[in-house]
């Protein structure tokens, strides 16, 4: 199982134009008469390259609509209480919340504030997850996040369930409840 991803792991999916991800969230996005799931991605602005990769991965693989607050035209020029109000509104409007949990994001007061608000709005509905990331030469600082929040992980198909069967290769949201780890395919989590 790959529990923490490295910077660049999703570079083949890089989305260079983030204009759509910066647009405000509508009540529902449809494509070919199908509602698209919306995902608020909390991130540190310093992680733009990995953010582009993850948005490309989620949108191309799972056909979701990602939202990021950086450069949202509704945001005030200077950070203020209005900024916080708009972010709260966007988190509520999105179906899912993902923290791109890099070391930079873990140390960011804004990312932690967004995670706290996302927790209050999404946790009881199983609509929150972290996507742990680190640079190859770093030690990951977010181990406590992995103990508290569902996380996105990759299984290579060689791991087994407690019952003995193999876990299919792919991406999962891993949640621990009562000491037992539950796996939900990322596709199913995004569609729920």
RAURZI-V432763 format. One line per field, one symbol per residue. ss: DSSP state (a for helix, b for strand, c for the rest). phi: phi as a letter, one per 30 degrees, with the letter a starting at -180 (. if undefined). psi: psi as a letter, one per 20 degrees, with the letter a starting at -180 (. if undefined). A space follows every 50 residues. Layout:
# RAURZI-V432763
ss = ???
phi = ???
psi = ???
This chain:
# RAURZI-V432763
ss = cbccbbccccaaaccccccaaaccccccbbbccbbbcbbbbbccaaaaaa aaaaaaaaaaaaccbbbcccccccccccccaaaaaaaaaaaaaccbbbbb bcaaaaccaaaaaaaaaaaaaaaaaccbbbbbbbccccccccaaaaaacc bbbbbccccbcccccbcccbbbbbbbbccbbbbbbaaaaaac
phi = .ccbccejecddcecdcceddcdddddacbbhicdcdcbdcdacedcedd dddddddddddchcccbbddiddddddceaddeddddedddddddbbbcd ddddddddddddddddddeddbddchcbaccdbaddcccdcceddddcce bdbcccjcdcdedjdddddlcbccbcbhicdccbeeedddcd
psi = pohpqqpihkhijpohojghiiqrprhqpqplkpppppopoprphikggh ghggggggghhjlroqpqhpjpiiqqhppahhggggggggghhqhqppon mrhghhiphgghggggghghhhgijkkqqqnpqqqhjrppikhhhhhgqq qprpqjiiqqrhihqqpqpapqoppppkjpppppphggghi.
